[in-house]
Structures are given as C-alpha cells and as structure tokens.
Amino acid sequence: MLKSYLWIKCWLKKHMSRKIKIYLSSFWVLISLAATAQVPAGFNVLKDPSSLKKNLLTENQKINTIESDFIQEKYLSVLSEKIESKGSFFFKKQNELRWEYTSPFKYIIVLTGGKMYIKNDGKVSRYNVNSNKMFKGINDMMMSVVNGNLFENPEYQVKYYSSSSAYLLELTPVNSTTQKFLKTIQMKVDKLSYEIENVRMTEPGGDYTNIKFINRKNNVPISDAKFKV
C-alpha cells in the first residue's frame, strides 16, 4: 500500500498538470492516514460500534447503483483561497465508477473492467489497473469508499463517534511510515440512511480535501454509456 502511494505521488509529479494533481489528490490521499487523539467537535465516542457495522453492511448490500452530485473543497496552505470543484459520480456494483468534475473544469475518471480511463481537455488516457500497483491502489480505495466498507480494511484502525444525527468514522493507518505523509480521514455517515454524507482528508501540514455528497439516488437505472469515455 505504501509503495502504491509513493508511485502515485511520483507519477503525478512527472506526468500530470497541476489541475490534475489537485483532483487526483482526493483519491491517493485516501490510501494512507494517521491517528488523532481528539474527539471531533459535536461528537461523542461510540463505545460499541457493532450495531453501526452491522447496519452499514446490511444497507450497502441493498445498493446496486448510486448516482450523486458532490462539492469538493481543496485547501492548500500555499494558496489564500480554497479550491472548490463540483461534479457528479455514478457507481454500479460491478465495480464500475465514473467520477466527473463539471466545474470549474471538466475532468473525468472512469473505472471499469480492470481499466482506468482519465479524460482531460479532450484527451483520454487508459491504464491497466490490475497490472499496475499504483492504479490498483486507487481502484481498490475508491471502490471501498463508495461501497462503504473501507472501515473493514485490515490496513486501517478505526475510531467511531456519534452525534444526534450522524456517525463519524475516523481511520488511521497501521503502517507508521505512512503517517509521515497524511494525518486523518473522517467519514460522516447519516444515522437514518447509513449513507456517507461527507469525507474529509487532512494532511500533516494542515492541507485538506473535503467532499460533500448531495442529491444522492440509490438503485436508479444507469446507462452503460456512463462508463465509456
């Protein structure tokens, strides 16, 4: 997993524009995370998460497709303002996912059939996910987040918190070396629907990416054309 992270970071530096780095950082930042001792504001420690785990798994098993809009905020300490992006994503349980940015730039990532397609400025790049550890790491991580089972990954330790309306899952890496690169990831889960509402990723230096999901629709028909670029 650490090698996947390092390859992703190296590859981005050599081959991708600054705009693409900002977008893809939302994905590879998820791969490695670090611990935090503080209880998040507005939440209390959930001492027995067994019911939460059970309900998350039960609800996720009912989902065959997801269609949702999102608002992403990327904070970089070197910039005076947050970078806001908007878009939508489409997911099928057969491990097909389309992550599409529509504002301020058009940019698409599609994962399907063991391949990863990146469309930017009219140009499409294709990568074999299964034969490349870097992209396999991105693929596995993205699918885990959308499926809602990232908390079950043995490479992470999870802390559970609860408020009146939501649960918060805070993930930390088992590998201590990875903690030098990234700090925490927090997944906010609605208490009624058990859907992921928000994902926030924070790096040691304070930079973070926050993704809010809105207008989510489950089990709606999604054309196969959505997973072609």
C-alpha positions in Angstrom: 0.0 0.0 0.0 2.9 2.4 0.8 4.5 1.6 -2.5 1.3 2.4 -4.3 1.1 5.8 -2.5 4.8 6.6 -3.4 4.3 5.6 -7.1 1.1 7.7 -7.3 2.9 10.7 -5.9 6.0 10.3 -8.2 3.8 9.7 -11.3 1.7 12.8 -10.6 4.8 14.9 -10.3 6.3 13.7 -13.6 3.3 13.4 -15.9 0.3 15.4 -14.7 -0.6 19.1 -14.8 -1.2 21.0 -11.6 -5.0 20.9 -12.2 -5.0 17.1 -12.4 -2.8 16.8 -9.3 -5.4 18.7 -7.3 -8.2 16.4 -8.5 -6.4 13.1 -8.1 -5.0 14.1 -4.7 -8.6 13.5 -3.4 -8.0 9.8 -4.2 -4.5 8.9 -3.4 -4.7 10.9 -0.1 -7.2 8.3 1.0 -4.7 5.5 0.8 -2.6 6.4 3.9 -3.8 8.1 7.1 -2.7 8.9 10.6 -4.1 8.8 14.1 -5.7 11.6 16.1 -6.4 11.6 19.8 -9.0 14.3 19.9 -12.7 13.7 19.8 -14.2 15.6 16.8 -16.3 18.6 17.8 -20.0 17.8 18.2 -19.4 14.1 18.6 -19.0 11.6 21.4 -17.1 8.3 21.4 -19.2 5.4 20.3 -18.2 2.7 22.7 -20.0 -0.2 21.0 -19.9 0.1 17.2 -21.2 -3.4 16.5 -24.7 -2.1 15.6 -23.3 0.5 13.3 -21.1 -2.0 11.5 -24.0 -4.4 11.0 -26.4 -1.8 9.7 -23.8 -0.4 7.3 -23.2 -3.8 5.8 -26.9 -4.5 5.6 -27.7 -1.2 3.8 -24.7 -1.5 1.5 -25.9 -4.9 0.4 -29.1 -3.4 -0.9 -27.3 -0.9 -3.2 -26.8 -1.8 -6.8 -26.2 1.7 -8.2 -25.5 5.2 -6.9 -25.9 8.5 -8.6 -24.9 11.6 -6.7 -23.6 15.1 -7.0 -20.7 16.4 -5.0 -19.0 19.6 -3.9 -15.2 19.3 -3.2 -13.1 21.8 -1.3 -9.3 21.6 -1.5 -7.3 23.7 0.9 -3.7 24.3 0.2 -1.6 26.4 2.6 0.3 27.9 -0.3 -2.9 29.4 -1.6 -5.0 32.1 0.0 -8.4 30.6 -1.0 -9.9 27.2 -1.1 -10.2 25.5 -4.5 -13.9 24.5 -5.0 -14.9 21.9 -7.5 -18.3 20.4 -8.4 -19.4 17.4 -10.2 -21.2 14.0 -10.0 -20.4 10.4 -9.8 -22.1 7.2 -11.0 -21.5 3.8 -9.5 -22.5 0.2 -10.3 -21.9 -2.7 -8.0 -20.0 -4.5 -10.8 -17.1 -2.2 -9.7 -17.8 0.5 -12.3 -17.4 4.1 -11.3 -17.5 7.4 -13.1 -16.2 10.4 -11.2 -16.9 13.5 -13.2 -15.9 17.1 -12.5 -18.0 19.7 -14.2 -16.9 22.9 -12.6 -14.6 24.9 -12.8 -13.1 22.5 -15.3 -14.4 19.4 -17.0 -12.5 16.3 -16.0 -13.5 12.6 -15.9 -12.2 9.4 -14.2 -13.8 6.1 -15.2 -13.0 2.7 -13.6 -14.4 -0.3 -15.4 -13.3 -3.8 -16.5 -10.0 -3.6 -14.7 -9.1 -0.4 -16.6 -8.8 3.2 -15.5 -9.6 6.0 -18.0 -8.8 9.6 -17.4 -10.2 12.3 -19.8 -8.9 15.8 -19.6 -9.0 18.5 -22.2 -10.5 16.1 -24.8 -7.6 13.6 -24.4 -8.3 10.1 -23.0 -5.5 8.1 -21.2 -6.0 4.4 -20.5 -4.3 2.4 -17.8 -4.5 -1.3 -16.8 -5.5 -1.3 -13.1 -4.7 -4.9 -12.3 -1.2 -4.9 -13.7 -0.2 -1.6 -12.2 0.0 -1.4 -8.4 -0.4 2.4 -8.4 -3.7 2.4 -10.2 -4.8 -0.8 -8.4 -4.4 1.1 -5.2 -6.6 3.9 -6.5 -9.2 1.5 -7.8 -9.4 -0.5 -4.5 -9.6 2.6 -2.4 -12.3 4.3 -4.5 -14.4 1.2 -4.6 -14.1 0.7 -0.8 -15.2 4.3 -0.2 -18.2 4.1 -2.5 -19.2 0.7 -1.1 -18.9 2.0 2.4 -16.7 -0.8 3.6 -13.4 1.0 3.9 -13.6 0.7 7.7 -13.3 -3.1 7.4 -9.9 -2.9 5.7 -7.3 -4.5 8.0 -4.7 -1.9 7.0 -6.7 0.7 8.9 -7.6 1.2 12.6 -11.0 2.9 13.0 -12.4 5.1 15.8 -16.2 5.5 16.0 -18.0 8.6 17.1 -21.7 9.5 17.3 -23.9 12.7 17.4 -27.6 13.1 17.4 -27.9 12.9 13.6 -24.7 11.2 12.3 -21.8 8.8 12.9 -18.2 9.6 12.3 -15.6 7.0 11.3 -12.0 8.1 11.7 -9.5 5.9 10.0 -5.8 5.6 10.8 -3.0 3.5 9.1 -1.3 0.5 10.7 1.9 1.4 8.9 3.7 4.0 10.9 5.8 5.1 7.9 2.7 6.2 6.0 1.8 8.5 8.9 4.6 10.9 7.8 2.6 11.8 4.7 -1.0 12.1 5.8 -2.9 12.6 9.0 -6.6 11.6 9.1 -9.7 10.7 7.1 -13.1 11.2 8.5 -16.3 9.7 7.0 -19.6 11.2 8.2 -22.5 8.7 7.9 -26.2 9.6 8.2 -27.8 7.9 11.2 -31.1 7.1 9.4 -29.9 6.1 5.9 -26.4 4.9 6.7 -25.2 6.8 3.7 -21.8 8.6 3.5 -22.6 12.3 3.6 -19.1 13.7 3.8 -15.4 12.7 3.5 -12.7 14.9 4.9 -9.0 14.1 4.4 -6.3 16.0 6.3 -2.6 16.0 5.8 0.1 16.6 8.5 0.8 20.2 7.3 -2.9 21.1 7.6 -3.9 20.9 3.9 -7.1 19.0 3.5 -9.7 17.9 1.0 -13.4 17.9 1.9 -16.0 16.2 -0.3 -19.7 16.7 0.4 -22.2 14.4 -1.3 -25.7 15.8 -2.3 -28.7 14.7 -4.3 -27.9 11.1 -3.9 -30.1 8.5 -5.6 -29.8 4.7 -5.0 -30.7 1.9 -7.3 -31.7 4.1 -10.3 -31.0 2.9 -13.8 -27.6 4.0 -15.1 -26.7 3.6 -18.7 -23.6 1.6 -19.6 -22.6 4.6 -21.7 -21.7 6.4 -18.5 -18.7 4.1 -18.1 -17.3 4.8 -21.6 -15.2 7.8 -22.5 
